[in-house]
Amino acid sequence: MTTSRLSRSSGLRSLLLRPFAWVGCGFALLAGASNVLAAQSAPAHRAPVALDSAVSRDSQLARDVPLRVPVQGRAAQPPAPRSAGPADARMMSAVVRIEAQSPRDAPSSATLGRARAGTGVVLDSRTVITIGYLVLESETVDVVTQSGRRIPASLAGYDHQTGFGLVRTAIPLDSAPMELGDSDLAKERSRVLTLGQGESELTELMVLSRKTFTAGWEYLLDSPIFTYPPVSNWSGAALFTEDGKLIGIGSLVVNDAAGDREGVPGNLYVPTNLLKPILSDLQSRGRRSGGAQPWFGMNTEMVRGHLMVTRVQRDGPADRAGIAPGDILLAVAGERVTSQTEFYRKLFARGPAGTEVMLRFLKAGDIREQPLRSIDRADFITQPRGI
């Protein structure tokens, strides 16, 4: 695919032609939660999204909208797409639909729901990459190809550190595999293309920033790809270079995609360069090798300048230690923390899962030192079932 093929006169759906209208629309839609995934032509499903501090205490509680979690901003419906033409057939063939069902008793079912659907991208004849929350603790997984074939599959690998999920199909796919590109080349103001399941046209986006991202569910990414304008079909969506290389997998809709100013809506894509070093481990072992990232089962969020515990996972390490929503985190191993990013960096630097860390909390008006031993999240979640 050449650059000239992506000009305005081509069949590519472009969302960059009306920037002022998009900015105004984005700001107007930042007020609250929305049903941004309704346009994905999927059964009602639930996916985690970046959280707004205004809803800190309820940041992952169920809400039927149809998502059961709040969002930072509503991704407005883009202009009607135009045909991208036959030159894009290879990319479109590689994008498939993922449908997953988790057990009722799985920990993630309470926040993500049991039935989930989104996008996956074919890597080889039986391997599909997607965003992990779609298939986490899945009991059954189906892959629906562009030709309409429904193929049973199973969760082959999951990596909490990056958020990637890997699916393996029972029989070979009839889709063209995608080549992984160099996601480090997606620099600010680069032009990229996205495609989600059920869409027949690529959508043109701009890389807005490559800043650090942290989220309350013990998640830190150093350099994810933030794009603009926001799209509604983001869960697992493919992000391509102009020459058709896969450089990202869609994860979130956010309201702070810009690196130099607040209130700009967009999407977050997990870069594929984070997948390359762990892909063989995910395929052969289901997880990355080496020490696992520590996990406490404790959600936090910045509230009025303080890092507040907003939720604890039942029977997780934090819950067993008596940590509760409303507690304020003050320090890690005696070192003060003033932001979520600082908290995660200090925490992860103390050692892999299994390391005991001394945390300081403000709890019910009293300052308390609380030793807390982390675990490997893979040991806590329900193990995959199915084929």
KOLMIZA-334998 format. One record per residue (C-alpha): x, y, z. Coordinates in steps of 0.25 Angstrom, whole numbers. Layout:
BEGIN
+-------+-------+-------+
|     u |     v |     w |
+-------+-------+-------+
|     X |     Y |     Z |
...
+-------+-------+-------+
END
This chain:
BEGIN
+-------+-------+-------+
|     u |     v |     w |
+-------+-------+-------+
|     0 |     0 |     0 |
|     6 |    14 |    -4 |
|     4 |    27 |     3 |
|    -3 |    32 |    -9 |
|   -14 |    21 |    -8 |
|   -17 |    27 |     6 |
|   -20 |    41 |     1 |
|   -33 |    48 |     2 |
|   -38 |    44 |   -11 |
|   -36 |    29 |    -8 |
|   -46 |    20 |    -1 |
|   -40 |    21 |    12 |
|   -49 |    26 |    24 |
|   -42 |    38 |    29 |
|   -46 |    44 |    43 |
|   -36 |    55 |    42 |
|   -43 |    64 |    32 |
|   -52 |    71 |    42 |
|   -42 |    74 |    54 |
|   -50 |    86 |    60 |
|   -63 |    78 |    60 |
|   -56 |    66 |    67 |
|   -50 |    75 |    78 |
|   -63 |    81 |    81 |
|   -70 |    68 |    81 |
|   -59 |    62 |    90 |
|   -60 |    72 |   100 |
|   -75 |    72 |   100 |
|   -75 |    57 |   103 |
|   -66 |    56 |   115 |
|   -77 |    58 |   125 |
|   -80 |    43 |   129 |
|   -81 |    29 |   125 |
|   -86 |    24 |   112 |
|   -90 |    12 |   103 |
|   -78 |    14 |    94 |
|   -77 |     0 |    90 |
|   -92 |    -1 |    85 |
|   -87 |     2 |    71 |
|   -78 |   -10 |    70 |
|   -90 |   -19 |    65 |
|   -87 |   -28 |    77 |
|   -96 |   -34 |    88 |
|   -95 |   -26 |   100 |
|   -81 |   -28 |   106 |
|   -72 |   -21 |   116 |
|   -58 |   -17 |   115 |
|   -49 |    -9 |   124 |
|   -46 |     6 |   121 |
|   -38 |    17 |   127 |
|   -45 |    23 |   139 |
|   -49 |    37 |   143 |
|   -45 |    41 |   157 |
|   -59 |    47 |   159 |
|   -64 |    33 |   161 |
|   -52 |    28 |   169 |
|   -60 |    19 |   179 |
|   -68 |    13 |   168 |
|   -58 |    12 |   158 |
|   -60 |    -3 |   154 |
|   -74 |    -5 |   159 |
|   -84 |   -11 |   150 |
|   -93 |    -2 |   141 |
|  -102 |    -7 |   130 |
|   -99 |     4 |   119 |
|   -97 |    -7 |   113 |
|   -83 |    -7 |   119 |
|   -83 |    -8 |   134 |
|   -71 |     1 |   136 |
|   -70 |    16 |   135 |
|   -62 |    23 |   124 |
|   -53 |    35 |   123 |
|   -60 |    40 |   110 |
|   -70 |    36 |   100 |
|   -64 |    32 |    86 |
|   -73 |    39 |    77 |
|   -78 |    32 |    64 |
|   -69 |    36 |    53 |
|   -74 |    40 |    39 |
|   -80 |    30 |    30 |
|   -68 |    22 |    24 |
|   -64 |    21 |     9 |
|   -59 |     8 |     3 |
|   -44 |     6 |     4 |
|   -44 |    -3 |    -8 |
|   -38 |   -16 |   -11 |
|   -24 |   -12 |    -8 |
|   -27 |   -13 |     7 |
|   -32 |   -28 |     6 |
|   -20 |   -34 |    13 |
|   -22 |   -25 |    26 |
|   -37 |   -27 |    26 |
|   -36 |   -42 |    24 |
|   -26 |   -43 |    37 |
|   -36 |   -36 |    46 |
|   -46 |   -45 |    53 |
|   -57 |   -45 |    63 |
|   -55 |   -51 |    77 |
|   -66 |   -56 |    85 |
|   -63 |   -61 |    99 |
|   -71 |   -66 |   111 |
|   -65 |   -67 |   125 |
|   -70 |   -75 |   137 |
|   -80 |   -69 |   147 |
|   -70 |   -71 |   158 |
|   -58 |   -65 |   151 |
|   -53 |   -52 |   158 |
|   -53 |   -44 |   146 |
|   -67 |   -47 |   143 |
|   -72 |   -37 |   154 |
|   -65 |   -26 |   147 |
|   -64 |   -30 |   132 |
|   -77 |   -38 |   131 |
|   -77 |   -52 |   126 |
|   -80 |   -50 |   111 |
|   -70 |   -42 |   104 |
|   -67 |   -39 |    89 |
|   -57 |   -31 |    82 |
|   -46 |   -31 |    71 |
|   -34 |   -41 |    69 |
|   -23 |   -41 |    58 |
|   -18 |   -53 |    52 |
|    -3 |   -56 |    54 |
|    -2 |   -70 |    48 |
|   -12 |   -81 |    43 |
|   -16 |   -84 |    57 |
|   -12 |   -72 |    66 |
|   -20 |   -59 |    68 |
|   -15 |   -47 |    77 |
|   -25 |   -39 |    84 |
|   -26 |   -30 |    97 |
|   -26 |   -39 |   109 |
|   -38 |   -35 |   116 |
|   -47 |   -40 |   105 |
|   -42 |   -54 |   108 |
|   -37 |   -54 |   122 |
|   -42 |   -66 |   130 |
|   -50 |   -70 |   118 |
|   -58 |   -83 |   118 |
|   -61 |   -83 |   103 |
|   -56 |   -75 |    92 |
|   -60 |   -74 |    77 |
|   -53 |   -67 |    66 |
|   -62 |   -62 |    54 |
|   -54 |   -59 |    41 |
|   -57 |   -49 |    31 |
|   -63 |   -60 |    22 |
|   -73 |   -63 |    33 |
|   -67 |   -76 |    38 |
|   -68 |   -79 |    53 |
|   -57 |   -86 |    59 |
|   -56 |   -91 |    73 |
|   -43 |   -87 |    81 |
|   -37 |   -85 |    94 |
|   -29 |   -76 |   102 |
|   -14 |   -79 |    99 |
|    -7 |   -69 |   107 |
|    -9 |   -56 |   115 |
|     1 |   -45 |   120 |
|    -4 |   -36 |   131 |
|     8 |   -27 |   130 |
|     5 |   -23 |   115 |
|   -10 |   -27 |   114 |
|    -8 |   -36 |   102 |
|   -17 |   -49 |   101 |
|   -14 |   -60 |    91 |
|   -24 |   -69 |    85 |
|   -22 |   -83 |    78 |
|   -32 |   -88 |    69 |
|   -36 |  -103 |    68 |
|   -34 |  -103 |    53 |
|   -27 |   -94 |    43 |
|   -32 |   -81 |    40 |
|   -36 |   -76 |    26 |
|   -30 |   -62 |    28 |
|   -17 |   -56 |    24 |
|    -7 |   -55 |    35 |
|    -1 |   -41 |    39 |
|    13 |   -37 |    40 |
|    17 |   -30 |    53 |
|    23 |   -16 |    50 |
|    32 |    -7 |    58 |
|    23 |     0 |    67 |
|    34 |    10 |    71 |
|    33 |    17 |    58 |
|    19 |    21 |    62 |
|    23 |    35 |    66 |
|    15 |    47 |    70 |
|     7 |    52 |    58 |
|     9 |    39 |    50 |
|    -2 |    35 |    41 |
|    -7 |    21 |    45 |
|   -19 |    12 |    41 |
|   -29 |     4 |    50 |
|   -39 |    -6 |    47 |
|   -49 |   -13 |    57 |
|   -57 |   -26 |    55 |
|   -70 |   -24 |    47 |
|   -64 |   -12 |    39 |
|   -62 |   -12 |    25 |
|   -53 |     0 |    24 |
|   -40 |     5 |    30 |
|   -40 |    18 |    38 |
|   -29 |    28 |    38 |
|   -24 |    33 |    51 |
|   -12 |    41 |    56 |
|    -3 |    37 |    67 |
|    -5 |    48 |    78 |
|     5 |    44 |    88 |
|    14 |    33 |    94 |
|    14 |    36 |   108 |
|    14 |    27 |   121 |
|     0 |    21 |   124 |
|    -4 |    16 |   138 |
|   -18 |    10 |   142 |
|   -24 |     6 |   155 |
|   -23 |    -9 |   153 |
|    -8 |    -9 |   155 |
|    -5 |    -6 |   141 |
|     7 |     2 |   135 |
|    11 |     4 |   121 |
|    23 |    12 |   118 |
|    20 |    16 |   104 |
|     7 |    12 |    98 |
|     1 |    18 |    85 |
|   -10 |    29 |    88 |
|   -18 |    33 |    75 |
|   -28 |    43 |    71 |
|   -39 |    44 |    68 |
|   -46 |    34 |    77 |
|   -53 |    22 |    71 |
|   -63 |    14 |    77 |
|   -59 |     0 |    72 |
|   -46 |    -1 |    80 |
|   -46 |   -14 |    88 |
|   -35 |   -22 |    82 |
|   -35 |   -14 |    69 |
|   -23 |   -14 |    60 |
|   -14 |    -2 |    58 |
|    -6 |    -3 |    45 |
|     5 |     5 |    38 |
|     2 |    11 |    24 |
|     9 |    -1 |    18 |
|     0 |   -11 |    25 |
|     9 |   -15 |    37 |
|     2 |   -18 |    51 |
|     8 |    -8 |    61 |
|    -3 |    -8 |    72 |
|   -15 |   -15 |    79 |
|   -27 |    -6 |    84 |
|   -29 |    -6 |    98 |
|   -36 |     7 |   104 |
|   -43 |    20 |   101 |
|   -38 |    31 |   109 |
|   -40 |    46 |   111 |
|   -25 |    50 |   112 |
|   -19 |    45 |    99 |
|   -10 |    57 |    97 |
|     3 |    59 |   104 |
|     3 |    74 |   106 |
|   -11 |    77 |   110 |
|   -23 |    71 |   117 |
|   -37 |    68 |   112 |
|   -34 |    62 |    98 |
|   -41 |    49 |    95 |
|   -35 |    37 |    88 |
|   -31 |    23 |    89 |
|   -19 |    15 |    95 |
|   -13 |     4 |    87 |
|    -3 |    -6 |    93 |
|    10 |    -6 |    84 |
|    13 |   -19 |    77 |
|    28 |   -17 |    81 |
|    24 |   -21 |    95 |
|    18 |   -34 |    89 |
|    31 |   -39 |    81 |
|    40 |   -43 |    93 |
|    29 |   -51 |   100 |
|    21 |   -57 |    88 |
|    28 |   -70 |    88 |
|    26 |   -71 |   103 |
|    11 |   -68 |   102 |
|    10 |   -79 |    90 |
|    18 |   -90 |    98 |
|    15 |   -87 |   112 |
|     3 |   -78 |   113 |
|    11 |   -67 |   120 |
|    24 |   -60 |   120 |
|    36 |   -66 |   126 |
|    44 |   -61 |   138 |
|    39 |   -54 |   150 |
|    25 |   -50 |   150 |
|    20 |   -35 |   152 |
|    15 |   -34 |   167 |
|     0 |   -33 |   169 |
|    -7 |   -28 |   181 |
|   -22 |   -29 |   176 |
|   -23 |   -14 |   180 |
|   -29 |    -3 |   171 |
|   -24 |    11 |   174 |
|   -27 |    25 |   168 |
|   -23 |    39 |   170 |
|   -33 |    47 |   178 |
|   -31 |    62 |   182 |
|   -16 |    59 |   181 |
|   -16 |    46 |   189 |
|   -14 |    32 |   185 |
|   -27 |    25 |   190 |
|   -31 |    11 |   190 |
|   -44 |    10 |   182 |
|   -46 |    -5 |   182 |
|   -39 |   -18 |   187 |
|   -41 |   -32 |   180 |
|   -48 |   -41 |   190 |
|   -38 |   -52 |   196 |
|   -27 |   -45 |   189 |
|   -14 |   -41 |   197 |
|   -19 |   -27 |   200 |
|   -32 |   -32 |   205 |
|   -26 |   -42 |   214 |
|   -17 |   -32 |   219 |
|   -29 |   -23 |   223 |
|   -27 |   -12 |   213 |
|   -40 |    -6 |   209 |
|   -46 |     5 |   200 |
|   -44 |    19 |   205 |
|   -30 |    16 |   211 |
|   -20 |    26 |   206 |
|    -6 |    20 |   202 |
|     5 |    29 |   207 |
|    18 |    21 |   205 |
|    25 |     9 |   199 |
|    37 |     3 |   207 |
|    38 |    16 |   214 |
|    38 |    25 |   202 |
|    27 |    35 |   200 |
|    18 |    33 |   187 |
|    11 |    45 |   181 |
|     5 |    39 |   168 |
|     0 |    25 |   163 |
|    12 |    25 |   153 |
|    22 |    27 |   165 |
|    15 |    16 |   173 |
|    16 |     6 |   162 |
|    30 |     9 |   159 |
|    34 |     8 |   174 |
|    26 |    -5 |   176 |
|    31 |   -12 |   164 |
|    45 |    -9 |   167 |
|    44 |   -16 |   180 |
|    44 |   -30 |   173 |
|    36 |   -40 |   166 |
|    23 |   -46 |   171 |
|    25 |   -52 |   185 |
|    33 |   -41 |   190 |
|    28 |   -35 |   203 |
|    27 |   -19 |   203 |
|    24 |   -10 |   215 |
|    13 |     0 |   211 |
|     9 |    12 |   219 |
|    -6 |    16 |   219 |
|   -15 |    26 |   225 |
|   -27 |    18 |   230 |
|   -38 |    23 |   238 |
|   -30 |    35 |   242 |
|   -18 |    27 |   247 |
|    -5 |    25 |   240 |
|    -2 |    10 |   239 |
|    10 |     2 |   234 |
|     5 |   -11 |   227 |
|    14 |   -22 |   222 |
|     8 |   -28 |   209 |
|    13 |   -40 |   201 |
|    10 |   -39 |   186 |
|     6 |   -51 |   178 |
|     6 |   -55 |   163 |
|    -7 |   -51 |   157 |
|    -7 |   -64 |   149 |
|    -8 |   -72 |   162 |
|   -21 |   -64 |   166 |
|   -29 |   -64 |   153 |
|   -38 |   -76 |   148 |
|   -30 |   -84 |   139 |
|   -35 |   -85 |   124 |
|   -45 |   -96 |   120 |
|   -49 |  -101 |   107 |
|   -42 |  -108 |    95 |
+-------+-------+-------+
END
